[in-house]
């Protein structure tokens, strides 16, 4: 299967799983606002799919929340089968994705170092550069190269 097709399949499954979370996970002990499906990696034969899930905060409850997702796996697969119409419905395997938290940690470190503000802001223009640019545009006596 082509790479573009696999990317579309992965994104379709990810989108469908996001909607399925709100339909199926209506348990009081499950905080839907903390759960994000970050990536889906489907095997080329469509038999298996790794679902990477980010759970913000709730460090103590992550294993329990993952087990709740795994418990509803068959129902989510049924929704994928019904709504996507793939040749095969992949077997879902949920895994914790901590890449978002690692990225936040790196940004926190950079913020404490004081480097992010300077890195994110464009360098200020000096007055001499801005004056020379405006002078050349407004001076009609200067020759301009027009093709």
C-alpha positions in Angstrom: 0.0 0.0 0.0 1.3 3.4 -0.8 2.7 5.8 1.8 0.0 8.4 1.1 -2.7 5.8 1.4 -1.3 4.6 4.8 -1.2 8.2 6.0 -4.8 8.7 5.1 -5.8 5.4 6.8 -3.9 6.3 9.9 -5.5 9.8 10.1 -9.0 8.3 9.4 -8.6 5.8 12.2 -7.2 8.5 14.6 -10.2 10.7 13.9 -12.7 7.9 14.3 -11.1 6.8 17.6 -11.3 10.4 18.9 -15.0 10.5 18.2 -15.4 7.0 19.6 -13.9 8.1 22.9 -16.8 10.5 23.5 -19.4 7.9 22.5 -18.1 5.0 24.5 -16.1 6.3 27.4 -18.8 7.7 29.5 -17.5 6.4 32.8 -17.2 8.8 35.8 -13.7 7.6 36.5 -12.4 8.5 33.0 -11.4 12.1 32.3 -11.9 12.6 28.6 -10.4 16.0 28.6 -7.0 14.5 29.6 -6.9 12.0 26.8 -5.6 12.7 23.3 -5.0 10.2 20.5 -1.7 11.5 19.1 -0.8 8.9 16.4 -2.0 5.7 14.8 0.5 3.4 13.1 -1.3 0.8 11.0 0.5 -2.2 9.6 0.6 -2.3 5.8 -1.7 -5.4 5.7 -4.2 -3.5 7.9 -4.3 -6.3 10.5 -2.8 -4.4 13.4 -2.7 -0.7 14.5 -0.7 0.9 17.3 -2.7 3.7 18.9 -0.5 6.2 20.8 -2.4 7.9 23.5 -1.3 11.0 25.5 -2.8 11.4 29.0 -2.2 14.8 30.5 -1.6 15.0 34.2 -3.2 12.0 36.0 0.2 10.3 36.4 -1.2 7.9 39.1 -4.3 7.0 37.0 -2.6 6.4 33.6 -2.4 2.6 33.9 -6.1 2.4 34.9 -7.1 4.8 32.1 -5.2 2.7 29.6 -6.8 -0.5 30.8 -10.3 1.2 30.3 -9.3 2.0 26.8 -8.2 -1.5 26.2 -11.4 -2.9 27.6 -13.4 -0.9 25.0 -11.1 -1.9 22.2 -13.6 -4.3 20.5 -16.3 -1.7 20.5 -13.9 0.9 19.0 -12.9 -1.7 16.3 -16.6 -2.2 15.5 -17.1 1.5 15.0 -14.0 1.7 12.7 -15.4 -1.3 10.7 -18.8 0.3 10.4 -17.7 3.9 9.6 -14.5 3.5 7.5 -15.2 0.4 5.4 -11.6 -0.9 5.2 -10.9 -4.3 3.8 -9.7 -5.5 7.2 -10.4 -3.9 10.6 -7.1 -3.6 12.4 -6.7 -5.0 15.9 -6.0 -2.0 18.1 -3.2 -1.9 20.6 -3.2 1.2 22.9 0.2 2.5 24.1 1.1 5.5 26.3 2.7 8.4 24.4 4.8 10.7 26.5 6.3 12.8 23.7 4.0 15.8 24.4 5.2 15.9 28.0 8.8 15.5 27.0 8.4 18.5 24.7 6.7 20.5 27.4 9.6 19.6 29.7 12.2 20.8 27.1 10.2 24.1 26.7 10.2 24.6 30.5 13.9 24.1 30.6 14.4 26.6 27.8 12.1 29.1 29.5 14.0 28.9 32.8 17.3 29.4 30.9 15.8 32.5 29.3 16.5 31.3 25.8 13.0 30.9 24.3 12.0 34.5 24.3 15.1 35.5 22.3 14.7 32.5 20.0 11.0 33.0 19.3 11.2 36.8 18.6 12.6 38.1 15.3 15.7 40.3 15.7 14.9 44.0 16.0 15.8 46.1 13.0 18.4 48.8 13.6 17.4 52.4 12.8 20.2 52.8 10.3 19.0 49.8 8.3 15.4 50.9 8.2 16.4 54.5 7.3 18.6 53.3 4.4 15.8 51.0 3.1 13.2 53.8 3.2 15.6 56.3 1.7 16.3 54.1 -1.3 12.6 53.6 -1.9 11.6 57.2 -1.7 14.5 58.8 -3.6 13.4 59.3 -7.3 16.9 60.3 -8.5 18.4 56.9 -7.8 18.4 54.4 -10.6 16.3 51.3 -10.2 16.8 48.1 -12.1 13.6 47.1 -13.6 13.5 44.1 -15.9 
